[in-house]
Amino acid sequence: MAPRKKNLQLEPLANILAAALKKRKITLDRQQSGLNGAWKQAVGPQIAAQAKAESLKNQILLVKVNSSVWLQQLHFLKPDILGKLRPLFSESDLKDIRLSLATAPAPGGERDRNQKLSLDHRYLKDRDKKMIEECRIGLKDSELGEIIGRVMTKEILRRRVIDAQRRAKA
């Protein structure tokens, strides 16, 4: 067997993460990431926790809000928010914000069941927890570490659910 050549070139983290997510059939929309970042920067973390920028269509930013109280409040703040968002976009890219109430999935649906299972960390094995922590420990950015930890946890638990379903069918 011939010796392997070492690849000494560094590869950007974005490429590594994109390849890993693609391999696991997880897609990320970069435009959506940019929208969420601009939205959070314009409104701050408190409002961003209650309202999420969904998409930018026909120069209108579509925002989903968690509750009717926040929806009412954001209607009053809309001119101020637009003023903060416009510098983050080119002037011609943003004309208005359309706010709507977010709808929750129907209780008992498949998405709801998977979400409940994925939030139950009791199903993680010690080796899973160790692997997740090893991946997070080398990162200087704690926020990125938390995100990677959540993604890995959900993926491991999702696979456990799929394996359990396959075993139940057999």
Backbone torsions as a table, in degrees:
resi	resn	phi	psi	omega
1	MET	NA	131.7	-179.3
2	ALA	-74.7	144.1	179.2
3	PRO	-67.8	144.7	179.6
4	ARG	-77.8	141.9	175.1
5	LYS	-85.0	138.4	178.4
6	LYS	-83.8	133.1	176.1
7	ASN	-87.9	107.5	-174.7
8	LEU	-91.5	0.3	179.6
9	GLN	-83.3	137.6	176.9
10	LEU	-80.2	144.2	179.2
11	GLU	-115.7	137.8	-179.4
12	PRO	-60.0	143.7	-179.6
13	LEU	-58.7	-36.0	179.7
14	ALA	-59.6	-39.9	178.9
15	ASN	-67.3	-40.1	-179.8
16	ILE	-65.4	-46.8	179.3
17	LEU	-64.3	-41.7	179.6
18	ALA	-61.5	-42.6	179.3
19	ALA	-65.8	-41.7	-180.0
20	ALA	-65.6	-42.0	179.4
21	LEU	-68.7	-37.9	179.1
22	LYS	-65.3	-39.8	179.4
23	LYS	-61.1	-34.2	-179.8
24	ARG	-94.7	10.4	177.5
25	LYS	59.4	40.0	174.9
26	ILE	-109.1	125.7	-178.5
27	THR	-106.7	145.0	174.7
28	LEU	-124.1	133.6	178.1
29	ASP	-96.4	111.9	-177.2
30	ARG	-65.6	-33.9	177.4
31	GLN	-64.2	-40.1	179.2
32	GLN	-63.3	-40.3	178.4
33	SER	-62.3	-41.5	178.1
34	GLY	-65.4	-39.9	177.5
35	LEU	-62.8	-46.8	-179.6
36	ASN	-63.7	-38.9	178.2
37	GLY	-64.8	-44.6	178.6
38	ALA	-65.4	-41.3	179.7
39	TRP	-61.5	-48.1	-179.5
40	LYS	-63.4	-38.4	178.8
41	GLN	-65.7	-37.5	-177.1
42	ALA	-76.6	-39.3	-173.2
43	VAL	-103.6	-16.9	-178.9
44	GLY	91.6	166.3	-173.9
45	PRO	-68.7	-32.0	-177.6
46	GLN	-66.2	-47.3	179.6
47	ILE	-72.4	-37.8	180.0
48	ALA	-61.8	-27.2	176.9
49	ALA	-72.3	-21.7	-177.4
50	GLN	-103.5	-16.7	-176.6
51	ALA	-141.3	138.9	-175.8
52	LYS	-126.2	132.1	175.3
53	ALA	-71.9	120.6	-177.0
54	GLU	-90.1	-51.0	-177.4
55	SER	-164.4	167.0	176.8
56	LEU	-119.6	109.8	-178.6
57	LYS	-129.0	129.9	178.4
58	ASN	52.0	41.8	177.4
59	GLN	66.0	20.2	177.1
60	ILE	-120.7	125.4	178.3
61	LEU	-85.0	120.6	179.0
62	LEU	-92.9	125.1	-175.6
63	VAL	-124.8	131.2	176.3
64	LYS	-100.8	130.8	-175.9
65	VAL	-114.5	141.0	-174.3
66	ASN	-70.5	-32.3	-176.3
67	SER	-141.1	160.2	-179.8
68	SER	-67.2	-30.1	178.3
69	VAL	-64.7	-46.5	178.0
70	TRP	-66.7	-36.0	177.5
71	LEU	-59.3	-46.9	178.1
72	GLN	-60.6	-46.2	-178.6
73	GLN	-62.9	-42.6	-179.2
74	LEU	-68.3	-28.7	174.1
75	HIS	-61.5	-39.6	177.7
76	PHE	-69.1	-33.7	-177.8
77	LEU	-88.4	-2.6	-173.5
78	LYS	-53.4	-46.4	178.9
79	PRO	-61.1	-39.3	178.8
80	ASP	-66.9	-41.8	179.9
81	ILE	-64.6	-43.0	177.2
82	LEU	-58.6	-42.6	178.6
83	GLY	-60.9	-34.8	178.7
84	LYS	-79.6	-31.3	-177.5
85	LEU	-78.8	-35.9	-174.6
86	ARG	-56.3	-41.0	177.3
87	PRO	-64.8	-23.2	-179.4
88	LEU	-80.5	-19.2	175.4
89	PHE	-113.8	164.2	170.9
90	SER	-72.2	149.8	-173.8
91	GLU	-51.2	-37.5	-176.2
92	SER	-79.5	-9.5	-175.9
93	ASP	-86.0	-16.1	-175.2
94	LEU	-138.6	115.5	178.5
95	LYS	-109.5	-32.3	-174.8
96	ASP	-155.2	167.0	174.7
97	ILE	-120.4	131.3	175.8
98	ARG	-112.9	117.7	-177.9
99	LEU	-99.3	137.9	175.6
100	SER	-144.8	156.9	-178.6
101	LEU	-77.3	130.2	178.8
102	ALA	-71.9	141.2	178.0
103	THR	-104.2	136.2	179.5
104	ALA	-86.1	149.2	176.0
105	PRO	-64.4	152.1	-179.2
106	ALA	-62.1	134.7	179.0
107	PRO	-59.3	141.2	178.0
108	GLY	86.8	-4.3	178.2
109	GLY	-70.7	169.0	-177.5
110	GLU	-62.6	-41.3	-179.9
111	ARG	-61.4	-40.8	179.1
112	ASP	-63.2	-44.8	179.0
113	ARG	-61.1	-46.4	-179.9
114	ASN	-64.8	-37.2	-179.4
115	GLN	-65.8	-41.9	178.8
116	LYS	-62.4	-43.3	178.6
117	LEU	-65.8	-39.3	-175.8
118	SER	-70.5	-22.7	179.2
119	LEU	-85.3	-9.6	-178.4
120	ASP	-89.3	98.6	-174.6
121	HIS	-77.3	-2.8	177.8
122	ARG	-64.2	-23.4	-178.1
123	TYR	-80.9	-5.7	175.9
124	LEU	-77.0	134.2	176.6
125	LYS	-85.6	163.2	-179.2
126	ASP	-59.8	-38.5	179.8
127	ARG	-66.5	-32.1	176.9
128	ASP	-66.4	-46.8	179.9
129	LYS	-60.6	-40.3	180.0
130	LYS	-65.2	-43.6	179.8
131	MET	-62.8	-43.7	179.4
132	ILE	-62.8	-44.5	-179.0
133	GLU	-65.3	-37.9	177.9
134	GLU	-63.2	-36.7	178.4
135	CYS	-70.0	-34.3	-176.7
136	ARG	-81.3	-29.8	-169.0
137	ILE	-65.1	-31.1	-177.6
138	GLY	-82.2	-3.7	-176.8
139	LEU	-89.0	134.5	178.1
140	LYS	-79.3	-30.9	-178.2
141	ASP	-85.5	108.6	-176.2
142	SER	-66.6	-34.0	179.0
143	GLU	-64.7	-42.8	176.8
144	LEU	-63.3	-39.0	177.9
145	GLY	-61.6	-41.2	177.7
146	GLU	-64.9	-42.2	-179.7
147	ILE	-63.0	-47.0	179.6
148	ILE	-62.3	-40.2	177.7
149	GLY	-61.6	-43.4	179.0
150	ARG	-65.9	-42.7	-179.4
151	VAL	-63.7	-45.5	-179.7
152	MET	-64.4	-41.2	179.4
153	THR	-61.6	-48.8	-179.5
154	LYS	-63.0	-39.3	-179.9
155	GLU	-66.3	-43.8	179.2
156	ILE	-62.0	-45.8	-179.1
157	LEU	-68.0	-36.1	177.3
158	ARG	-61.6	-43.5	179.8
159	ARG	-65.8	-35.6	177.3
160	ARG	-63.5	-41.6	179.1
161	VAL	-63.2	-45.1	179.7
162	ILE	-61.8	-44.2	179.0
163	ASP	-63.1	-40.5	179.3
164	ALA	-64.9	-38.9	178.3
165	GLN	-66.1	-40.3	178.5
166	ARG	-63.9	-42.6	179.3
167	ARG	-65.3	-35.7	-179.8
168	ALA	-68.2	-32.8	179.6
169	LYS	-74.5	-29.3	-176.0
170	ALA	-79.0	NA	NA
